[in-house]
Amino acid sequence: MDLATVDRLLTTTRAVRRRLDLTRPVPREVILECLRLAIQAPTGSNAQTWRWLVVTDGPTRAAIAGLYRNRVVMSARAVAPSDVDPQQQRVNDSAGYLRDHLEDVPVLVIPCVEEKGGAAGWAPSIYPAVWSLMLALRSRGLGSCLTTAHLFRRDEAATLLGIPSGYAQACLIPIAYYTGDDFQPAVRRPVEDLTYWNHWGADR
């Protein structure tokens, strides 16, 4: 493999919220092409119990945006501290922008997975495919992000979208072509500070 290209893809796939092109349609075949790649991801026991709900209808997107903006329960993290650092403030601002414009994003994808139980429950089985989808989108000039705010009102979303009982919504992925300059690797703490060996806190 061309490691330089692979590493660039992995290190520059950012959560895109503000720099989404809200006026450019995303062809159906592009979404299907990316989903074909996504479902090559590993899945628990090779069960492949995922379903991908692609929402392009304007009124339905608006209804989902209403659920997204009007949470039944607000998480503690929703309130930003007064001493938030500039990088986090940019994230907060972009999240607010997405909240205010979600209905204008041309494609919303809600990955769902059958609730099968097991030691880890349903969630881990679909997230490798979600990430593969985001990488495939990035390589084709589209931006996306993984967001979960609408899950505060998941029951209403399930009713709106006709999701049957026994299937859980994993997240919401807004998708559009992105604008602006190319992405750069994010500022992260050194991996050595975050990695332990054999015992919590040990560096050997």
FENLINFEN-V566282 format. One record per run of one state. SS is the DSSP state (helix for helix, strand for strand, loop for the rest). FROM is the first residue (numbers start at 1). TO is the last residue. If there is no record, write none. Layout:
BEGIN
{{SS	FROM	TO} {SS	FROM	TO}}
END
This chain:
BEGIN
{{loop	1	2} {helix	3	12} {loop	13	14} {strand	15	15} {loop	16	19} {strand	20	20} {loop	21	27} {helix	28	38} {loop	39	43} {helix	44	46} {loop	47	49} {strand	50	55} {loop	56	57} {helix	58	69} {loop	70	75} {helix	76	78} {loop	79	85} {helix	86	104} {loop	105	106} {strand	107	114} {loop	115	123} {helix	124	139} {loop	140	141} {strand	142	147} {loop	148	148} {helix	149	161} {loop	162	166} {strand	167	169} {loop	170	171} {strand	172	178} {loop	179	190} {helix	191	194} {loop	195	204}}
END
